[in-house]
């Protein structure tokens, strides 16, 4: 922000305005739009462009305070005698402008034209009509009928250019440019929601965040972890709009702001329809359709915030009471209506039956509104109320507050099955939320001991969750079979275990089957708990990724990420950013991958549900090492190990093996090959239960220390899986062990066709090296050219496992000779004849040279050769 506010997203409007000014008949431009949309900044940019074109520019700002003063806006520019008459002023200003212009065109910029005083407006009209000046003026869209605007528009042809709000992508560009660094997606989305592309709101939000410390740079990425992005401060900016409303319009806005989205039928009972129509026409409220209902909400989130800030508590209670009465009079019997009536009555301190509170709270929870579910649950003075509050807190990611409520619910609910499911949630929270596996198991043991046998199926969900991520896959399979026959009754518990079966299949080497479960709808993506919803979505992406369906995985990860943004849960967004980073890595987009993984690391906090943060840190360390940053990889891995130590063993089992794979990779990149190989042999021995980890371990081992034995083990393991990608890994291992360039080339071609460019590049480089060892230099050259093209697609990435000569990026003598001839204008056939080569060989050398020189064609070849010589 210190460097100034960036000019982004207005190039089209600026160019149109400049074009209008350069037209022979153009008298000027009128920039129209909502307050704060950036008209003044755009006006300045247009004047700057006019100045660069050797025009004389004059800028004035009209204000309400000077509107009653004749020529007030010109007082500093063209001072006049106190007794000067209007005609004299006109002639004097015209004369001075001619003198200053000295034959050049004059462009006058007027900000907020509608506030111009009558005398200045008349002067401007005369100057424009006489062709003495052109004008660029800004005016709010709702002030187009003001007298100065009308005068300018009738003087000569003036182009009107509407300045719309920035779109979401432009808003993102502005935020990143203003802050000078990357910003996490959740913060970008929140800033877009509250600003709606209005640059003034956006700038004030950023200033507020920097001033108050809410907007912080964490590990190199800007983030705003607070719930609110200074809406109270920003709401003051729009009081000038709301301050013009009539009393009946203000009252209507209060009803909408305190109940949005409010059914239109309810609003019609408490507000005159004509008043609502006027508000809609001014953009202060808008209609939206949900199923068959028509709902009303404010036209901008800040409108609602501003109205609520200026409404007293007593008035707010009356509004909600009137809304509740109006809805009840309509006789609506739907669950939506009941939830609204109950909420409004509670907020108005009116009596509500406990049964209605319970029904409305449960409905809100199932409709993923845990905040309302919590608020209503706290009105229920019983163990059932504790149960509602506990689940609502868990769904909001506030597990620390939920534990006491879970304890009371598990002890006092009347139905033994309900007590069992409350116990299961307690155990899962201890394991996933608190990272205390022994405590989780103790909770389950106590439940089995204290609950009747017929209630024990209620504990199965926790048993499966702990077994899957604790590494006891045999136990998980047994419990999963029983869980399939006796699903949880509670929706939150069902949400927590929705993806456990596909996760178990993933570990079992069956990613194809796991993906089919999602594709067929056999697994319902849960609605109630955002983090668990994201976990299921990430499992779907990973299933596709490990099945060889990278393109589908990437598309789905993008869609799921947007869905997570809409739910506004940091862990959920971080988990899907992690999924996008994994897809980008496999696709050869390593810089993009590290950006997504960086966001995941920023958003997934220290208290994220186990094992989300562990996976995120491990992936960050792995890709950092791939990009030639082993020190950063080690730092992240040490952070992960520190977390494991603090968690007292929760990060054991399968998650620990993921970190150990990364540790082996880092050791290999660091040149400690024996250490890496030893780690992988030990890991392979311990990971016998998890087929996928066995496959991953053996594949990495085959790349570090190729051998027939490792290749045979990997081939055998992959044969028991259902992934074409694992089959390619096995073929890769066999070709490496045999030092078979043809086999490596086939694997690389298949990987490239599937989009897995990172491994395809590594494999084709290995094929090139195998050819060189066999003395097949012509074929090695062809493979080298293909490797260079792949490397270009991967943004210049070079696999750290492959030895790389410093001379590889230098032109060979033959390449330089051919490039110099090409730069001199000779075509490929002429070069081939002169050097006694085939045309294909000349083409191959040129293509390799282009990649090394960063070119796509002969254009710029002479300059590039000169630069390289100078270097």
Number of C-alpha atoms within 10 A of each C-alpha: 15 7 9 9 15 15 15 14 17 18 13 9 17 21 14 14 25 20 12 19 23 15 10 7 12 18 26 28 27 25 27 23 20 17 20 19 21 22 26 20 18 21 23 17 19 24 25 14 17 19 15 10 13 12 17 20 19 16 17 17 17 19 17 12 10 15 18 14 15 16 23 21 22 16 11 10 12 14 12 16 8 6 7 9 10 15 9 13 18 17 11 13 18 16 12 11 19 15 11 11 16 10 11 14 20 23 24 19 25 25 23 22 27 24 24 30 23 18 20 21 23 19 19 24 23 18 18 23 17 13 15 17 22 25 26 28 26 29 24 19 14 12 18 16 11 14 18 22 22 15 17 25 19 11 16 18 15 21 18 17 17 17 21 17 20 21 13 16 12 16 24 22 15 22 25 18 18 18 20 13 12 18 24 24 23 25 23 21 19 18 23 22 15 21 24 20 23 20 22 15 24 23 20 16 21 21 15 18 19 16 10 11 12 18 20 16 17 13 11 13 18 22 23 24 16 12 9 12 20 18 18 14 14 23 20 16 18 16 15 10 11 17 10 10 13 11 10 13 19 16 18 21 25 23 24 26 23 21 20 14 16 21 22 18 15 21 21 15 16 16 17 13 14 11 17 22 13 13 20 17 10 11 12 19 22 18 16 13 10 9 6 6 10 14 19 23 25 23 16 16 16 25 27 23 19 22 22 19 12 10 13 9 11 9 12 17 19 14 21 24 19 19 25 24 17 18 21 15 11 12 9 12 10 8 13 13 18 20 23 21 24 23 24 23 20 20 16 20 12 14 9 15 10 16 10 16 24 21 17 25 31 24 19 23 24 18 13 20 20 26 17 21 30 25 18 27 28 19 18 22 10 15 19 20 23 26 27 25 30 31 31 31 22 22 26 21 21 15 24 15 13 22 20 14 22 28 19 19 27 26 16 17 19 12 10 20 23 21 26 28 28 28 27 29 30 28 32 29 24 26 27 24 20 20 24 20 23 15 15 24 18 13 19 24 13 11 24 17 11 13 15 12 12 10 17 20 21 27 25 25 29 26 23 27 25 24 21 24 25 21 21 16 22 13 14 24 18 13 21 25 13 15 21 12 9 13 17 23 12 15 16 23 22 17 23 23 22 22 26 22 21 24 24 23 21 26 20 21 27 22 29 22 19 27 24 16 18 21 12 9 9 11 19 16 18 24 19 25 29 26 30 24 24 27 25 25 28 26 23 29 29 24 29 27 25 22 24 22 21 22 16 13 24 23 13 20 25 17 13 24 23 17 18 25 20 14 19 17 20 24 27 31 29 33 28 32 32 32 33 28 30 28 30 24 25 20 25 26 20 24 18 18 26 24 21 26 31 25 29 30 29 24 28 24 15 12 17 22 23 23 20 23 24 25 18 27 26 27 27 27 29 26 24 23 24 22 16 16 16 20 14 16 26 20 13 21 24 16 16 22 18 11 17 17 12 12 17 13 16 25 28 18 19 21 19 23 21 19 23 20 22 24 23 26 28 26 20 19 21 18 11 13 17 14 14 25 20 13 20 26 14 12 20 20 12 13 18 11 16 22 21 24 22 25 25 19 25 27 24 20 26 25 20 21 16 21 18 15 13 22 25 17 17 27 23 14 19 25 15 13 23 18 23 17 20 25 21 19 25 27 21 27 32 24 26 25 19 15 20 17 27 15 19 27 21 19 25 27 18 16 23 19 11 16 19 25 25 26 21 28 27 21 28 28 29 27 29 25 21 20 21 16 13 12 11 14 14 12 15 22 18 16 21 21 21 19 24 25 17 23 22 16 16 19 13 17 20 21 20 15 16 15 11 12 8 7 8 10 14 14 19 14 9 13 18 16 15 22 25 15 16 19 18 11 12 14 13 19 14 15 20 18 11 10 12 9 12 13 15 12 15 22 15 17 21 22 21 24 25 21 19 16 18 14 15 12 12 15 10 13 21 15 11 18 17 10 11 11 8 7 6
